[in-house]
Amino acid sequence: MAKNVEPPEYFQYEQIPPGTQLAGWTALVRTYGIDAPVRNFSCVSDKHVRGNKRTEDNWEIFDKRYKPSDSLEGQLNFAFRHEVIDLLVMKRVFDALQLEDVANFVLSTPTGATARRVWFFYEFLTGRKLEIKDSETVTAVDAFEPDKYFAVKGKLSQRHRVRNNLLGPKEFCPVIRKTDTLSKLISLNLDAKAKETIGKIGAQVIARAASFMLLADSKASFEIEGERPPKNKLDRWGRAVLEAGKRPLNQTEIYRLHQLLIGDDRFTEIGYRSEGVFLGERDQNHDPIPEFIGARHEDVPDLMFGLNECNNLLRTSLLDPVLQAAVIAFGFVYIHPLADGNGRLHRCLIHHVLAERKFTPPGMVFPVSSVMQDEIDDYREALQKHSSPLMDYIDWHTLPNRNVEVTNDTADLYRYIDCTGSAEFLYECVRRTVEKDLPQEIKYLKCHEEAMRLITEFVELPDRLAQDLIMFIRQNDGKLPKRRREKEFEKLTDKEVSYIEEIVNIAFE
């Protein structure tokens, strides 16, 4: 296998730690000249490493006892036993291998767990069938190791004696690693906390809280995109978000939501786009300077079919709903299937999944867009951490209409994604809405309700004026502004004003 006798000094722009040699997927990508970003670099030291492994910058450095043989068999065994699963890298390595080489690897230990997993993944990802008889009746193994990855219950592949517990079909198959962060967030039982919070208050306050949170989320979703839409567009989109989860997620529903979002479709193509799309800036000639390029338009239908099939699989599984929401929403925005509106629809899909899985209380919308807007730098980092490394593997040129056209096969870049970071970010957003935003909103409304009751019992006022009084007093450090006192509230006596100020201040203590 060794095409490079000496290890290269650099691998994908990163200097290789001295006294080590590449191992696993890193070695295979280097040897076969694979065009794919390796997100977890691995190498083996010439010396002993305390604890068997250490992290140094972007490198995982293993003890010399882990050194694999310099062969396809040695590197595949190392990759499957010691490294993180990266389906994009795995797929492209498998594409570069000869069928007989993979068959020989499997036949060398046909009943071995690693050999059968390699066999399963090879046929699953490439669609090519090895000239090998079906596996003997041996103990089945999982495709995704349940202690390391989130998975579904899975269906046994009798041919390989491997349980296919992957999170999606081959057209779109994400990975979510089991991290301490996600395990702790899941253990908080945030859906139960939200239901407990609203279970302590009356229906009227719940309805008002839901209305306020829906408005906050809708406004934030547009403002993230730099838009300030007219009220009718905001209301229309708010109604669409409120209906999330009531219809099956498929191409028809995505087109319906896109039409609701765009409204006037004279200048924007509704549905899956028919040309390229990019995010970024333009130079002085108006030529694109992309930071991100979406999937080729000819690949979008197949990728979106895979995304919808992935959702159909996960919606009936035991996978945590927030993890499912991360997979579907972030998978959607990475594909970028629409000419415009991808960001807002991506955030709407979060509500769709959480509502359909009954994670959010009925009629309630967690304002995750508001949190994303508040944490905009972390939001952008979550998006760019996945998308930025892909740009080196996308060949493109500028068209006469100043759009981009991708000239190489990039479908796999959007088909196989690691959603771990996206899931952690989204779960933190949901956590804030449940532990902070929802209780604060309910507390405010209860205080407001009490102030309204006491004010209207003390002096007969229309609700609108009573609400204005509360707003003006709270905005002016507990005092009714002089200008307001002399205008719309000039008929109130000084004693009445003083007492109303006291009511508001006590209510909102």
N, C-alpha and C positions, 0 to 999 in steps of 0.2 A: 504493500500500500504506500510506502513512504516515497513520495515524490520530492520531498524537501528533506535532505539529509540533516541539515542544520535547521533548528526552529527559526522562523522569521523574527526579526526584531520588533515588528509591530503587527498587531492584528486589529483590523477595522479601526485604525487611527489610535489605538491604545498600545502603549509600550508593554511588552510581555515582561513580567517580573524576571529578573536575572536568576539563573539557576533553576529554571523550570522548563517543561515542555507542554505543548498544547495537548488537551485531552477531550474525549467525548465529542459533543456536537461542535465545539470550537475547532477541534482537529479535523473533523470531517468536512466542515465548511471550508476550511483552508485547503485541504487536500483536493477536494473536488471543485473548487472555485465556485461555490454556491453564492448566488445573489440573494441574500437574506440577512437582516440584522440579527446578530446573536446578542440577546439582552443579558445573558448571564455567562460571562467568560469563565472557562475552567482550564486549569493547568495543574500539573503534578510537579512537586518540588524534587530536587535531587537529594534533599535531606529530610529528616524527620520534622514533622510539624506538630506542635503541642495541640492536643485535642483532635488530632487527625486532619483538621481543616481550619484555615483562617481566611478572613476576608481582607483584601488589600486593594483599595480603590474599587474598580469594577471587577476584580478578579476573585474567584474562589480558588484558593491554593490548597491542594490536597497533599497529604503525607506521601513520601516516596513509595510506601507499601501499596498505594492505590494505582501505581503506574500500570496502564494497560499495555498489552502487546501492540506493536505498531502495525495493526491489521484492521480490516473492517470489523471482524469479529470482536477484537479487543475493544475498539472504540465504541461500538454499539452496546456492548455489555456495560461499559463504563457509563455511557449516557443514560441508559435505561435504569441502572441501579443507583446512580449517584446524583443525577442532574434533574433540574426542573424540566417538566414537559413544555416544549415549545412546538406547537403543531405546525406553525409556519416553517420553521427550520427543518423539522422532521419531514414534512411533505416535500420540501425542495431537495433535501438530501436523498430521499427515496426516489424522486424523479430522476436523479443523476445515476442511480445504481442500476446495474444489469440484473435482470430477473434471476438469472442463474446464480449470481452472487448472493442475493437475498435468500434464494431457495437453499443454497448450500449452508448458509448460516442457520436457517431453521432446522434443516435435517441433521446438523451436527449435534443438536440436543433437542429432538422433536417433542419431548414431553416436558422440557424445561419451561418455567414460567416466563422468563425473559424472551426466549425464542418464540413462544406462542404470542406474547404481546407484540413483538416486532412484526410477526406474521399478520396479526389482526390489523395493526395500524397501517402496515404497508398496503394491504388490500383495501382497507377503508378509505385511506387518503388518496391513493393513486387510481383506484378503480381497476387495477390490473390483478389478475388471478395467477398465483403461483402454481406451477405444475406439481402439486403436492397433494397426496391423499388427505382426507379429513383426519383430524386429530383423533388419537385413541381416547377412550374414556378415562380421563385423568381428572384430578381435582381442578375445578374451574378457578380462574383468577380474574381479577377486575382489571379493566383497561385503565381507568383512573384509580390509583391507590386511595381508598377512602380516608386514610389517616393524613393524607397530604393534600387532597383536592376535594372540592365540593362536587358531588356527583348525584345522579338519579339512581333509582333502584336498578334499572338496567335489564336488558334481555340477553339471555345466553346465546352466544354464537356457537352452535354445535361444531361447526367446522374447526374453530380455533380453540374451543373450550375456554373462551374469554367472555366475561360479562360486559356487554357494551353499555357502560354506565355514563357515557359521555353526555355533555350538556346540549348537544345539537347534532344535526345531520352533517354529512360531509360538505354540503353547500354552505353551511355557516356553523362553525363549531368553536365556541369560546372555552376558555379555561379560567377557573377561579381557584387560586391556591388557598389553603387553609392557613391563615395567619393568626397570630395572637390578637391582633386588632379586631379582625372580623369575628373571631370567637367571642371576645368580650362584648362586642356590640350586639351580637345575636342574643347573648345571654341576658341582656337588659329587658327583653320582652316588651319592646316599645309599643307594639300594637295594643297589648293589654294595658299598658300605662295610659295610652291615649283614651281608650274606652273607659278606664277608671276615672280619668280626669273629667270627662264630659258627663259621666254618670252621676256626678255630684251636683249638677246644675239643672235648671229648668229648660224646657224645650225652647222658650223664646230666646234665652241667652245663647243657647247652642246655635239656633238659626242665625242670629246676628253675628256670632263668632265665625260661623261658616262663611257668611257673606263677606265679612271683612277680610278673612284669610284668602278667599277666592280672588277678591279684587287685588289684594297685595301681590299674590302670585302672578296674576295676569299682567299687572303693570310691570313687575320686575322682569317677566319673561321678554317683554318687548324692549324694556330699557337696556337689558343685557346686549341686545342687538343694536343699540343706539337709536331706537325709535320711540316716538311719543305719539301713539295712535289716537285718532279721534274716539270719542266715547262710544259711538255705535260699533266701531270695530272691536274695541276693548270688551264691550258687553257681549258681542257675538262670540268672541273667543272664550270669554268666561263661561258662557253657556256650554260651549263645546267641551271645555275642561270638566265642567260639572257632570257632563254625561259620560265621562271616561269610564271604561269598563263595562258599559251597558251593551256594547256591540262587539262582535268578534273582531279581533285584529287581523286584517287581511288587506289586500291591495285596494279593495273597494272602500274600506274604512279610511285608509291613509289618503286616498284621493278625496274623499268627502271632507276630511279634516283640512286638507290642503286648500280646497275650494273655500271653506269657511275662513281660513286664515288670510288668503289673498284677496278674496272678494272680487275686485275688478281684475278679470283675467285677460284683458285685452293685450297686456304687455308681458305677462308672465305665464309660462307654460304650466298647466295644471297636471299633476301626476309625475310619473317617472320621467326624468329629463332625457332629451335627445341629443345632448352635447356635453362637453366637459364642464367641470366646475372647479373653482379654486378659491381659497381664502388667502388674503395677503394684500400687498400694495401694488401700485403701478409706477413705472418710471416716468420721466418727462415726456416720453413718446407714447405714453398710455399703454405700454407693454406690461404684461403681468410679471410680478415678482412674488411667486407663490410661497406661502409658508406651509400650506397644506393643499393637496390635490385629491379630490374624491375619486371613487372608482370610475373606470371607463363606463360610459353610458350603455354600451352594449353588454356589460357585465351586470348592470344593476338589476334587471329582472330575475336573474338566477340567484344573485346574492340576497335579494329581498324575499324570494321564495324560501331560501334557507333560513332567513331571519324569522319569517312567519312560522315555518315548521319548528324552529327552535322554540318559539313562544308557545306553540301548541303542545310541545313536549313538556315544557317546564310548568305551564299553568296547571297541569294536573299532577305534578310531582310534589314531593315534600321539600323541594329546595326553598330556602327562605325567600319570601316575596321581594325583599329589597335587593337581594342578589339577582333575582330574575329581572327586576326593573333596571338594574345597572347593565345587565347583558343586552337587553332589548333596546334601551334608550341610547346607550353609548355605541352599541353596534350600528344602530341607525345613523347616528351622526357621523361615524367614521365612513360609512358607505356614502353618505351625502346624496341620497337618491333624487332629490328635488332640485329644481333650478333656483328656488328661493324658499326660505321658511324652514330650513332643516333644523336650525337651533331651537326654534319654538316648538316644532313638532317633536323633537327629541325630548324636550322637557314635558310635553303633554303625555308622551308614552310612559313616563314615570308614573303619572297619575293613573293612567289606564291600568297598568299592572297592579299597583297598590290597591286600586278600587276593586278590580276584578277578583283579586285574591283576598279581599275583605280585610286588608291590613289597616286601611284607614276606616274610621267610623262612617256609617252611612251618611251621605250628604256632605261630608267634610272633605276639604282639600288641604293637605299639608303644604304650606307655602315654601316648597323647596327652592323655587326660583328666587324668592327673596333672600334665602340663605346663600344661594349661589352668587347672587349679586353682591351681597355683603362680603363674601369670601371669593371675590372674582379672581384674585391671583392664584388661589389654590385650585379654583375651577379650571382656569386656563392651563395650569400645570398638569392637572389630571388628564386633560385632553391632549396636550402637547407631548407628555411623556410617552404616550403610545404613538402618536402620529409623526412626530418629528424624525425619529430614526428611519421611517419608511421613505422619506424624501430622496435619500441617496439611491434608492432602488426603483425610482420612477423616471423613465425617459419621456421628455415632453418637448413640444415646441409651440410657438405662438402662431395662431391662425390669423388670417387677414382681418377677422372681426375682433381681434385682440383677446380672444378666449384661448384656453390651452387645449392641446390635443395630446393624449398619452399614446406613445408609440410602442410600448412593450406590454407584455402580459403581466398585469398587476393584480388580478382577481384574488390570488392567495393572500395578498397583503391585508385585505379586508375580510377575508373568509375565516382566518384563524387568528383570533385575538386573545390576549391575556387581559381579563377584566378585573384583576385583583385590585389594582390601584383605583380604578373607577368605582368599584364596589365599596371600598373603604371610604372614599370621598363622599359618595351618595349616602352611605349609612350615617356618616357624621352629620350631614345635612338633615336627615330625618331625625336623628337624635336631638338636634337643636330645636327643631320644630315641636317635638313632643315634650321635651324637658324644659324648654324656655318659652318659645313663641306662643304655643297653645295656652299654657297656664297664664302667661302675661296678658294675652288677649282676653281670656275669660275673666281674669281679675279686673282688668280695665272696664269691661262691659258691666260687670256686677257693681263696680263703684259708680259707673255712669248711671246705671239703672236706679241705684239708691239715691243718687243726687237728684235725678229727674223726679223721683217720687216725692222727695221732701220739698223740692222747689215748687212743684205744682200743687202740693197740699198747702203750702204757705201763701202762694199768690197765684191767681188764675192767669196762666200764660199758655199760648199755643205751644205745642211740643217743639216746633221749629225754633221759637225764640228761647225756650228753656235750654235747648241744645246749644244754641249760640252763646248763651250766657256761660254755660259750662266751658265751652271751648275758649272764649275770650279770657275768662278768669284764669284758666289753667295756663294759657299762653303768656299771661302777664304776671307770673309769680304770685298767683292767688288774689289778685286785685282786678276789678273791672276797669279797663282802660278809660281814661278821662274822655277820650273822643267818642267811645261807644256810649259812655254814661250820658253824654250830652246829646246824643242822636237817638238811636232806636230804643234806648232805655231811659229816656229823660222823664218818663211818667212814673218811674219807681222812686220811692222816697229814699233818703239816705239810710234810714233804719232798715228798709227792705234790702237795699243793696248790701249793706253790711252783713245782714243775716244770711243772705244768699251766698256771699263770699265765704262765710263760715261753714255753711252746708257743704260747699264744693271742697273746701280745704280738708274738712274732716272726712268726707267720703273717700277722698283720694290719698289719705295718709298712708 
